[in-house]
Amino acid sequence: MSSKLFKHTHPYEPFLLSEATKLIVGTLPPPRFTTGELKPQDVDFCYGSCNGQLWPILDSIFDLGLKYETTEEAVKQRKCFLIDNKIGVCDIVHSAEREKVDASDLGMQNVVLRDLVGYLRRYPNIQTLLFTGGNSKNGPEYFFRRQLKEHGLKLEVVSSEVPRIHHLELPVTSSGVEKSRIVRTVSLTAPSGAANRAVGSLQAYKDLKSKNPNFNTLDFRVMQYQKFF
């Protein structure tokens, strides 16, 4: 028998804006963000891990000049960017339990999800969900599909090439009238170091790398993400 499970609770409330047209959706940050044992280059905000690549990718696309440190200024830079670009963040996992204290999605047990469908209904301007990962077990798309099933809804394939794109027809009631709204989902290549091996195995990456030996996995994600941000 293993010892007591680690309760991994999301340390940040969803960062939601009434004007948001896009929503970044992941799972959980590394456990040190829950316990408060941050590294000096961590930023105390969504996707703030010094090992994560989301902010370096966005920094490269938008030339943001971001600071990578545990300061209020670093947090403010990121919030200002999100507000200016009408982007929200709502990771789908509220909490999970772990035997091993790490950031692996597969290691999550007894997962409690946030009501992402409810947030979509409450924030009618959201047109696109940007998943930071695909449909592998315990990834954001995987959990969203599970949640949709409970509502009798499902994703329809638009493009099955990486990054995979789907449409969701979401029923909404407006002024007593039942309507539906289309929400697009994009399953981006995960912005984590752990996904670098998967990126390296993609034929599209291999082709680009053969043309330019300096081309790396971060460059590949920058190229992919800029189409959707």
C-alpha positions, 0 to 999 in steps of 0.5 A, spaced: 500 500 500 502 506 498 502 512 503 497 518 503 496 521 496 498 528 495 492 532 494 494 536 487 489 542 487 489 548 482 492 554 485 489 559 480 482 561 479 480 561 472 482 568 469 476 569 465 474 576 461 467 578 459 470 580 452 475 574 451 474 570 445 479 565 446 480 560 452 487 557 454 485 550 457 490 545 460 490 541 466 494 542 472 501 546 473 506 542 477 505 541 484 510 546 487 505 551 485 500 548 489 505 547 495 508 554 494 515 552 493 516 556 487 523 556 483 526 563 482 525 563 475 517 561 476 512 566 475 506 565 480 501 565 475 498 560 470 503 557 466 508 560 470 513 554 470 520 555 468 520 549 465 514 550 461 514 553 454 507 557 453 509 564 455 516 563 451 512 561 445 507 567 446 513 572 448 516 570 441 510 571 437 508 577 440 515 580 442 513 581 449 519 582 453 517 578 458 520 577 465 521 570 468 521 571 475 517 570 481 515 578 481 508 582 481 511 585 475 512 578 471 505 576 473 502 583 471 505 583 464 502 576 463 495 579 465 496 585 461 497 581 455 491 576 456 486 582 457 489 586 451 488 580 446 482 578 449 484 571 451 482 567 458 485 561 461 481 556 464 484 549 466 479 544 466 482 540 472 480 543 479 484 538 483 487 531 483 490 526 487 497 523 486 501 517 489 507 520 486 508 528 486 510 530 479 506 534 473 504 527 469 497 528 467 497 520 467 499 520 474 492 524 476 487 520 480 480 522 483 480 528 478 475 533 479 473 537 473 471 545 473 465 546 469 468 548 462 461 547 459 458 552 464 463 557 463 462 557 455 455 558 457 456 564 461 461 567 457 458 568 450 464 571 446 468 565 447 469 562 440 475 558 441 478 553 446 486 552 445 487 546 449 495 545 451 495 538 449 491 533 445 486 527 446 491 522 450 489 520 457 488 525 462 489 531 457 485 537 456 481 535 450 480 528 453 477 531 459 473 536 455 470 530 451 468 526 458 464 532 460 461 533 453 458 526 454 455 528 460 451 533 457 449 529 451 454 533 446 460 531 442 466 534 438 465 534 430 472 533 427 474 539 422 481 537 421 485 531 424 492 533 422 496 536 428 494 541 431 487 537 431 481 542 430 474 540 432 467 544 432 462 544 438 455 545 437 453 548 444 445 549 445 444 556 449 438 559 451 437 567 449 431 571 451 427 564 452 429 562 445 433 555 444 439 557 439 446 554 438 453 557 438 459 554 434 465 553 439 472 551 435 477 547 439 484 547 437 488 541 440 495 544 440 502 540 441 503 541 449 508 546 451 511 542 456 518 539 455 515 532 456 512 533 449 519 534 446 519 527 444 512 527 441 514 533 437 521 530 434 517 524 432 512 528 427 514 528 420 513 535 419 518 537 424 523 532 421 522 535 414 523 542 417 529 540 421 532 537 415 532 543 411 535 547 417 539 544 422 538 549 427 530 549 427 528 546 434 522 544 438 520 551 440 521 554 433 516 548 431 511 550 437 511 558 435 510 556 428 504 552 430 501 557 435 501 563 431 496 561 427 491 560 433 493 566 437 
